[in-house]
Amino acid sequence: MTKPKKGSSATRHPATAVVHNGRDPAQQHGFVNPPVYRGSTVIFPTLDAIEAYDAQPYKYGRHGTPTTAALEDALCRLEGGARTLLTVSGYQAVTTAILAFVKAGDNILMVDSVYQPTRRFCDTLLARLGVSTTYYDPLIGAGIADLIQPNTRLVFTESPGSLTFEMQDIGAIVKAVKARDIFVLMDNTWATPLYFRPLEHGVDVSITACTKYIVGHADAMLGAITANERTARLVEDARATLGGCPGTEETFLGLRGLRTLSVRLERHQRSGLAVAEWLQGRPEVERLLHPALPSDPGHGLWKAQFDGASGLFSVILNPAPRKALAAMLDGLELFGMGYSWGGFESLIIPFNPTRYRTATAWTAEGPALRLHIGLDEVSDLIADLEAGFERLNAAR
Ligand SMILES: *Cc1c(COP(=O)(O)O)cnc(C)c1O
């Protein structure tokens, strides 16, 4: 159902693909969008049909509806995968994808700059199930080969890293492990499949927290796992066994968000760079963590691998007392403080990776802030931040 068809769709630009994938007006009484199916029970017409079970495309609501298939199909074609499976959150896409591959006694290699709940999953539930995790430096590249043990089953990558935006050399990692029957997974939430398609670079499984830019309006939770031919069956079985198919409303919001992804991302990218460049010139700022800035150490890798940047990056400030930082953040009018990102609104959060890094050290002295630049006008956002810096300086 979600296998991409051969032919012209494979050669279309991703911006065109997000407009057309996963819908067929001729099958929808002419309506532009696919219908929203709500349902648990699916009727089998005959004894033969219920005994054959797998021959019927839809069997039970937990395994998906035609609405699920529409978004899975759209994302699968965009990613160039064999199969896309939706999950109820981005986090569940991560846990389902990892559980698809491991058994007690296995080892996995995990990037040290990974989304923190992924790390907690490895250190708690996965450890309890007898799977060990070795954290590695995001800049390791081909050096990943040195960490492989006989029981290593997969390498998990996320590029750029959560909060700290280190770029990974995905091509070098894929090349280093491919001879060894080890799977490479990638959390690709930051770039979305519009700006980076992991499977085209030899990654086996691409993970997207659709909650962020695909849904794009901060109004639903949704995840997606896209597998290549080699891994499709394992991932499909894991999603079915763990029972993680999302609800219809969320799936519909994902389909709706996907249609405007390319215009929104273009704007997030442009405004994000403009705000980052402005921040770079401020005396309160020590440095930016944004791979699309030429000054960023990951810029070369970003440029070589990615087609664009989203609107999420971090800034490290020069040391300032906590009360000065509070004066800055508490008074912001356009930036909200809260988790998640990828919606139309601008967000800012403080973070401190020293508490959980293990393979690398976080040495920045000043406070670190992650910003999501929404669809607001850049001059207004800069004015909000400028007033924030004035409060910070006055409260020192
Ligand atoms: C937000 C996020 C997730 C988890 O997605 P949810 O939908 O919030 O569960 C996973 N990975 C990355 C990189 C994220 O930013």
The ligand as a Gaussian input file, in Angstrom:
#p B3LYP/6-31G(d) Opt

LIG

0 1
 C       10.891000      16.411000      19.414000
 C       11.872000      15.405000      18.970000
 C       11.602000      14.046000      19.067000
 C       10.360000      13.517000      19.716000
 O        9.195000      13.903000      19.067000
 P        7.789000      14.001000      19.856000
 O        6.811000      14.018000      18.770000
 O        7.884000      15.239000      20.679000
 O        7.699000      12.774000      20.712000
 C       12.536000      13.154000      18.585000
 N       13.690000      13.588000      18.046000
 C       13.977000      14.890000      17.942000
 C       15.260000      15.285000      17.309000
 C       13.092000      15.840000      18.397000
 O       13.409000      17.131000      18.311000

